[in-house]
Amino acid sequence: MFRRTMLGVLAAVALTLGLVGAPAGAASLTAQPTAVTEGGRVVITIKGKKPTKATLIVGGTRYQLKRKGKVWRTKPLSAEALAGMSGAKAKVKVRVKGKNKTLKTSIQGTGTNPTTPGGGTQPPFAAPGVDREGEQAWEAIKGYFLDSTFTNCPAGWPSCFSEERYGHFANFSQAYCRLTSAEGPDIINPPKAIYVSGAEQKADGSWGVSYDLDYGDNVPRQYLWRVAADGSVEGLYSYNGGPAEPITGLVWMRGAKDCRY
């Protein structure tokens, strides 16, 4: 059995970034509100002296900014990352004429979440209204599982200090990666074959799947995942018959990703 963790509804949100304060000595440098209009990015307009480098920091996560014309912007971010940043306080670190400055800011949402006809936020999975198991459940959830990624960094490394990523591909294979900014090697496991052994779907749309992962070395590896109705993910991993290790803090994303970034 899995514990269900509510991480909040994941939805696509357009963002605006506006200045709420600036440190001493940065009076000539201000950021004005600007709406995201392309590629699901956070876009920042900085008035005054032109920085040579800029970084957005939200919740301890750094997002490198690149200049595009008169604005600075992140790389394209996932709907989950944008939704998690909406309303958050943030900082913009800039470098101007060899000096570093920090601008305080907050991120305001300008869009609305997709809703059902009855109102409320649209969940990522259709709710069948009944519990299902076995083949019937698998037929219902395989489209969510195959071609998906479970990750603790929806924006993708190096936007986060580190990322754990499980990519599930339509050819029944899984890639696992641990990418980090710390010293030492990353963990990069290319796709290996998976053999599904069980599936379930709950009335609210949440679902679970279990499978064996085949490295071709005759060492058994089993995964058991539970994906909540809001897209949060918890799992168990067992290696060579040992005790199951819990996996927490992940979210479901559409689209399978390998270890490239």
C-alpha positions in Angstrom: 0.0 0.0 0.0 1.2 3.5 -0.7 0.7 6.7 1.3 -0.9 9.4 -0.8 0.9 12.7 -0.8 -1.0 15.8 -1.9 1.5 18.1 -3.7 -1.2 20.4 -5.2 -2.8 20.3 -8.6 -0.5 20.6 -11.6 -1.7 22.9 -14.2 -0.3 25.2 -17.0 0.0 28.7 -15.8 1.2 31.8 -17.7 3.5 34.0 -15.5 4.3 37.6 -15.0 7.4 38.8 -13.1 7.4 42.2 -11.3 9.9 44.0 -9.0 8.9 44.5 -5.3 12.1 45.9 -4.1 15.9 46.4 -4.7 19.0 46.3 -2.6 20.9 49.5 -1.8 23.0 50.6 -4.6 20.7 49.2 -7.3 18.4 52.1 -7.6 19.2 52.5 -11.2 18.3 48.9 -12.0 14.6 47.9 -11.9 12.6 45.0 -13.2 9.2 45.7 -14.7 6.2 43.3 -14.8 6.1 41.4 -18.1 3.8 38.5 -19.2 5.0 35.2 -20.5 4.0 35.0 -24.2 6.1 32.2 -25.7 7.2 28.7 -25.0 6.0 28.5 -21.4 8.9 30.6 -20.1 9.3 33.2 -17.3 10.2 36.5 -19.1 11.8 39.4 -17.2 12.2 42.9 -18.4 15.1 44.8 -16.7 15.2 48.6 -17.0 18.2 50.8 -16.5 21.7 49.6 -16.9 22.0 46.4 -19.0 23.2 43.4 -17.1 25.7 41.0 -18.7 24.4 38.0 -16.8 21.1 37.2 -14.9 19.8 34.3 -12.9 16.3 33.8 -11.5 16.1 32.1 -8.0 12.8 30.6 -6.9 12.6 28.4 -3.7 16.3 27.8 -3.8 16.3 26.6 -7.4 18.3 28.6 -9.9 17.1 29.3 -13.5 19.7 30.6 -15.8 18.4 33.5 -17.9 19.3 34.3 -21.5 18.8 37.7 -23.2 16.4 37.8 -26.1 16.2 41.3 -27.4 15.1 43.6 -24.6 14.1 40.8 -22.2 15.6 38.0 -20.2 14.0 34.6 -20.1 14.3 31.1 -18.9 14.4 28.1 -21.1 11.0 26.6 -21.8 9.6 25.1 -18.5 7.0 22.4 -17.9 3.4 23.2 -16.9 4.2 21.7 -13.5 7.2 23.9 -12.9 5.3 27.1 -13.9 2.4 26.1 -11.7 4.7 25.5 -8.7 6.3 29.0 -9.2 3.1 31.0 -9.5 2.8 33.4 -6.6 6.2 32.6 -5.2 8.7 35.2 -4.1 11.9 35.2 -6.1 15.2 36.9 -6.6 17.0 38.0 -9.8 20.7 38.1 -9.5 22.4 40.2 -12.1 25.9 41.3 -13.0 26.4 44.9 -14.1 29.8 46.3 -15.0 31.6 43.6 -13.0 29.4 44.0 -9.9 26.7 41.6 -8.6 23.3 42.9 -7.6 20.2 41.2 -6.3 16.6 42.2 -7.1 13.7 40.9 -5.0 10.6 40.0 -6.9 7.4 37.9 -6.9 5.9 35.8 -9.6 2.3 36.5 -10.4 0.1 34.3 -12.6 -1.7 35.9 -15.5 -3.5 32.9 -16.9 -6.3 30.6 -15.6 -6.1 26.9 -15.0 -8.1 24.7 -17.3 -11.4 23.8 -15.7 -14.0 21.2 -16.0 -17.5 22.2 -17.1 -18.6 22.2 -13.4 -15.6 24.4 -12.4 -12.5 23.5 -10.5 -9.1 22.5 -11.8 -8.8 19.8 -14.4 -6.9 16.7 -13.0 -4.2 15.1 -15.1 -6.0 11.7 -15.3 -9.6 10.8 -16.2 -11.6 9.5 -13.2 -13.4 6.2 -14.1 -15.7 6.3 -11.1 -14.9 2.7 -10.3 -11.8 0.7 -9.1 -10.1 -1.5 -11.6 -7.3 -4.1 -11.4 -5.3 -6.3 -13.7 -5.7 -6.2 -17.5 -8.7 -3.8 -17.4 -6.6 -1.3 -15.3 -3.6 -1.7 -17.5 -5.6 -0.8 -20.6 -6.8 2.3 -18.9 -3.5 3.5 -17.5 -0.9 2.4 -20.1 -1.2 5.7 -22.0 -0.3 7.5 -18.8 2.6 5.3 -17.8 4.3 4.6 -21.2 5.7 7.8 -22.6 5.9 9.5 -19.1 8.6 10.7 -16.7 8.7 10.7 -12.9 11.0 13.5 -11.6 11.7 15.6 -8.6 12.6 18.6 -10.8 10.0 19.3 -13.5 12.0 22.1 -14.9 14.9 19.7 -15.5 18.5 19.8 -14.4 20.4 22.1 -14.3 17.5 24.3 -13.3 17.6 22.4 -10.0 20.7 21.6 -8.0 20.0 17.9 -8.6 17.4 15.8 -10.3 16.2 12.2 -10.1 14.5 11.1 -13.2 12.7 7.9 -14.3 11.7 7.9 -18.0 9.2 5.3 -19.2 9.2 4.7 -23.0 6.5 3.3 -25.3 8.8 0.4 -26.2 8.5 -0.9 -22.6 11.9 0.4 -21.3 13.0 2.6 -18.4 15.9 5.1 -18.1 17.1 6.3 -14.7 19.2 9.3 -14.1 20.6 11.3 -11.2 22.0 14.5 -12.4 23.7 16.9 -9.9 25.7 20.1 -9.7 27.8 18.6 -6.9 31.2 17.2 -7.4 31.3 13.6 -8.4 29.8 11.6 -11.3 26.2 11.6 -12.3 24.2 8.3 -12.4 23.1 7.7 -16.0 21.4 4.4 -16.7 20.2 4.1 -20.4 16.8 2.5 -21.1 16.4 -1.1 -20.0 13.5 -3.5 -20.7 10.6 -3.5 -18.3 8.0 -6.3 -17.8 4.8 -5.2 -16.3 3.5 -7.5 -13.5 0.5 -5.6 -12.2 -1.7 -2.6 -12.5 -4.6 -0.8 -10.7 -6.7 2.2 -11.2 -8.8 3.9 -8.5 -12.2 5.6 -9.0 -10.6 9.0 -8.6 -8.2 8.5 -11.5 -5.1 7.6 -9.4 -3.3 4.5 -10.5 -0.5 2.1 -9.8 1.8 -0.2 -11.7 4.5 -2.8 -10.9 7.2 -4.2 -13.1 10.5 -6.0 -13.3 13.5 -4.1 -14.8 15.8 -6.3 -16.8 19.5 -5.4 -17.0 20.4 -8.7 -18.6 22.5 -9.7 -15.6 20.0 -12.1 -13.9 19.7 -9.8 -10.9 16.0 -9.1 -10.1 15.0 -5.5 -9.8 11.3 -4.6 -9.0 9.5 -1.3 -9.0 6.1 -0.5 -7.6 4.6 3.0 -8.2 1.6 4.8 -7.0 0.5 7.9 -8.9 -2.0 10.1 -7.1 -4.9 11.8 -8.8 -3.0 15.1 -8.7 0.1 13.6 -10.4 2.3 13.2 -7.3 4.3 10.0 -7.3 5.6 7.6 -4.6 7.2 4.2 -5.2 9.1 1.2 -3.8 12.3 -0.3 -5.3 13.7 -3.7 -4.5 17.1 -4.9 -5.6 18.1 -8.6 -5.7 15.4 -9.6 -3.2 16.5 -7.0 -0.6 14.1 -4.8 1.4 12.0 -2.4 -0.6 13.3 1.2 -0.6 10.8 4.1 -0.6 11.0 6.7 -3.4 9.2 10.0 -2.7 9.0 13.6 -3.8 8.3 12.9 -7.5 5.7 14.2 -9.9 4.3 12.7 -13.1 5.0 14.4 -16.4 3.8 13.6 -19.9 6.6 12.5 -22.2 9.5 10.1 -21.6 12.9 11.7 -21.0 16.2 9.9 -21.0 19.4 11.3 -19.4 20.0 14.0 -21.9 19.3 17.6 -20.7 
